[in-house]
Amino acid sequence: MNLKKKITTVVLFTISCSIFVLFLCQCKRDNSPHLSEHTYSINSNTVFIQIVSPNSTNRTEKKVAIVVFAEEGEDIEEIKSVLGDFISNEYKLVFLLADWLSIFYKYKDSSATNNNINSIYNLLNNTLSQDKKFILLTGKLGCFSLCKEIQSDCIEGLILLSPYCDLNSSDIINNNVLNTPTFISVGENDKNAYNFSLQLYQKNRSFCEMRTYPTDDAGFVLLKSFAHAKEQIKLWIETIMTRNN
């Protein structure tokens, strides 16, 4: 092979490699989740909203959104890393970051309760009008799973991770029932959350599953430690969707 042919071969090979690399980069870019951010106000309380949507190019998006109520100070990126495979399975993740404990405590027994309820309904419906919504609550926020602010006709179900209550849980349980399909995941050695989860499970009047694990890990740490827990959540969501169709 003469020098001219060698040069031509090298040039063609280089061009082919460049095209292939560009193709791979484009594929990676096309498959990257879409991220959007917004803010909302509930009775002068700011809610930071981050929506992570699966890229549905050449795919059929499930139109299911998992709405994560996150407390101020929680690391959304860390939570996102734990829940990342839900995106891979074409679920949308919606993070609502706010001082939810203050919002729920402040308006639980006040004259502003109805306005607060409507504000949460509006937030969910305006942000996710086309999606089937499943609310995810962890830790103390699980205490409010029985409240009207959470139980509504605009959601398909509740996902509770290690829920517990530092209020008088007996009064809350006795005066309320869970009418919303619910999935509870909790560590058997996490006594406060385990006992409260049992009460919620027994009080549920809808389709409810409770999965326990031999650990004191809680919340998103529990999901990170036990991949099985995430698979059970997915199966439960699919069951709810099938029942409702």
Secondary structure, 3 states (H helix, E strand, C coil): CCHHHHHHHHHHHHHHHHHHHHHHHHHHHHCCCEEEEEEEEECCEEEEEEEEECCCCCCCCCCEEEEEEEECCCCHHHHHHHHHHHHHCCCEEEEEEECHHHHHHHHCCCCCHHHHHHHHHHHHHHHCCCCEEEEEEEHHHHHHHHCCCCCCCCCCEEEEECCCCCCCHHHHHHHCCECCCEEEEEECCCHHHHHHHHHHHHHECCCEEEEEECCCCCHHHHHHHCHHHHHHHHHHHHHHHHHHC
